[in-house]
Amino acid sequence: MQILSEIGILLVAYLIGSIPFGLLVVKWKTGKDIRLVESGRTGGTNAMRAAGLGAGLLTAAFDILKGAGSVWLARAVGAGAWIEALAPVAAILGHNYSIFLPERKEDGRWRLRGGAGGAPALGGSIGLWAPSSLVILPLAALIYFGIGYASVTTMSVAVLSIAVFTVRAALGLSPWQYVLYGVLAEALLVWALRPNLQRLAEGTERLHGWRAKRQQKGTRPSRNSRAALSQNSAK
């Protein structure tokens, strides 16, 4: 009976994760289908591209609640450390491969659409230990604005979770199962971001933050060169 109850919790966590908030928010704000915009993912980053900063932040907030809510659910029914750690993994799985977003590919095979999992991964960490956000969020922001790649930032969320929960487990402040959560979450994020990793290897991944601004400034013609071009075009 307990096993059935635990399976039920994980199934509910997957279904919670499957709710495509990015699709709903962007549809509500603009009428667009987020799956047809840029990467086609339903997470906060693509929602921002499709409908602006507000839509992106709202989507990210809801997606964070997916991961946190799955932990709170497991904790509320007294499921224990293993299910507390696995429930947010199920939520990330649902977020990345939503049962509500099936799609038939050109080769006839079916796939489930979704996001990359960064926000629900953060939510899972917050659900397991709320103050983890005080470590993960500032460091992830530094990575985003310093390194400049959204994909690297997304993967860093789970890496930082592993670090936080490893330290806490070593000090006897939280169970080692929480470290396993970080490891499984990182595996799901890396798998979802395979196309981005390929672009990173090729040097074609999109830059953000100050590095993007610096790159744009470097490619912008100087005042002297613009004047020279203007004189040449006048001849």
RAWOBEL-V502632 format. One record per residue. N is the residue number from 0. SS is DSSP state (H for helix, E for strand, L for the rest). Layout:
N;SS / N;SS
//
This chain:
0;L / 1;H / 2;H / 3;H / 4;H / 5;H / 6;H / 7;H / 8;H / 9;H / 10;H / 11;H / 12;H / 13;H / 14;H / 15;H / 16;H / 17;H / 18;L / 19;L / 20;H / 21;H / 22;H / 23;H / 24;H / 25;H / 26;H / 27;H / 28;H / 29;H / 30;L / 31;L / 32;L / 33;H / 34;H / 35;H / 36;L / 37;L / 38;L / 39;L / 40;L / 41;L / 42;L / 43;H / 44;H / 45;H / 46;H / 47;H / 48;H / 49;H / 50;H / 51;L / 52;H / 53;H / 54;H / 55;H / 56;H / 57;H / 58;H / 59;H / 60;H / 61;H / 62;H / 63;H / 64;H / 65;H / 66;H / 67;H / 68;H / 69;H / 70;H / 71;H / 72;H / 73;H / 74;H / 75;H / 76;L / 77;L / 78;L / 79;L / 80;H / 81;H / 82;H / 83;H / 84;H / 85;H / 86;H / 87;H / 88;H / 89;H / 90;H / 91;H / 92;H / 93;H / 94;H / 95;H / 96;L / 97;L / 98;L / 99;L / 100;L / 101;E / 102;E / 103;E / 104;L / 105;L / 106;L / 107;L / 108;L / 109;E / 110;E / 111;E / 112;L / 113;L / 114;L / 115;L / 116;L / 117;H / 118;H / 119;H / 120;H / 121;H / 122;H / 123;H / 124;H / 125;H / 126;H / 127;H / 128;L / 129;H / 130;H / 131;H / 132;H / 133;H / 134;H / 135;H / 136;H / 137;H / 138;H / 139;H / 140;H / 141;H / 142;H / 143;H / 144;H / 145;H / 146;H / 147;L / 148;L / 149;H / 150;H / 151;H / 152;H / 153;H / 154;H / 155;H / 156;H / 157;H / 158;H / 159;H / 160;H / 161;H / 162;H / 163;H / 164;H / 165;H / 166;H / 167;H / 168;H / 169;H / 170;L / 171;L / 172;L / 173;L / 174;L / 175;L / 176;H / 177;H / 178;H / 179;H / 180;H / 181;H / 182;H / 183;H / 184;H / 185;H / 186;H / 187;H / 188;H / 189;H / 190;H / 191;H / 192;L / 193;H / 194;H / 195;H / 196;H / 197;H / 198;H / 199;H / 200;H / 201;H / 202;L / 203;L / 204;L / 205;L / 206;L / 207;L / 208;H / 209;H / 210;H / 211;H / 212;H / 213;H / 214;H / 215;H / 216;H / 217;H / 218;H / 219;L / 220;L / 221;L / 222;H / 223;H / 224;H / 225;H / 226;H / 227;H / 228;H / 229;H / 230;H / 231;H / 232;H / 233;H / 234;L
//
